[in-house]
Amino acid sequence: MRVLLGAGMAQGADSPAVQLVKRLRFNAAQVEAVRVVTPLTIPTVEPGMGVPPFALSDLIQVEEARAKEITRSVAETFGDSSAGASALHGNVVSQLLARAEETGADLIAVDGHEYSPLVAAIIGSVARGLLLGAKQSVLLAKSSDAPLDRPIRAVLATDHSEYADACWEKLIHFWPRGIEHLTILTAYPEDRLKALEPMLPPMGISASCAVHEQACARNEALLTRLSDCFHPSCTTLDSVVSSLPVHDAIATQMQASRADLLILGAKGHSFIERLTVGSVALREALTLTQSVLVMRS
């Protein structure tokens, strides 16, 4: 698989994205480190500040040299010839998306920052731009003090849709061997189902019980499918079906599992729908304290 590491990397090889990609240990990953030089990264010099009046071209050269130094140091941390480095120019999101398409990247990995739901809905962050525009899977790495040799605990949230199933096939292809434990989580709105039951025809079992049983069966089937991939890596798996609303279910399970990574699939809607309706993936990716891997098939 091909991984594009980008968007800032102010901490260089110590950035959350670099550290998380290394900890995940994707199967046969080829990594390219990219830093995008934008007009906003070039400092301005005001008259009378006592600063030598460098020419704009000199400032750009300095920034380009810094970008190359950072990307080179990141590439070197992976320790083999599969890692490359590039410095691009322009808008961060558009350049990363274009580079991902050009190189056939399977995953775009960037440093992520958690925001309040209100702020996440209105800011034009790099993370939001990638989640809305990328055809590739996106990894948002949040700050972590975890050492590189500490295995990852993850929660995989699924609605068992046809698209979600395709995402998990892609995850199997990625084969993140650094995951020590994986919890498969499905949530269904039990309160809403119970409210609908009086309007449903008589059945031998309540609607909420039927949905719960179906969710458990689908979780177990997915667990069996993923076991073929993850068990050779000594990864343990379990299944949880929650009756909480989806966002509450994810937050509760992330804490219960002591997870530092959430994995979910996101087909997305039209651009207008994303702006007005939003999605589970977008909200969790921007507001969750832990890192998020958004899979696309």
Secondary structure, 3 states (H helix, E strand, C coil): CEEEEECCCCCHHHCHHHHHHHHHCCCCCEEEEEEEECHHHCCCCCCCCCCCCCCHHHHHHHHHHHHHHHHHHHHHHCCCCCCEEEEEECCHHHHHHHHHHHHCCCEEEEECCCCCHHHHHHCCCHHHHHHHHCCCEEEEECCCCCCCCCCEEEEEECCCCHHHHHHHHHHHHHCCCCEEEEEEEEECCHHHHHHHHHHCCCCCCCHHHHHHHHHHHHHHHHHHHHHHHHHHHCCEEEEEEECCCHHHHHHHHHHHCCCCEEEEECCCCCHHHHHHCCCHHHHHHHHCCCEEEEECC
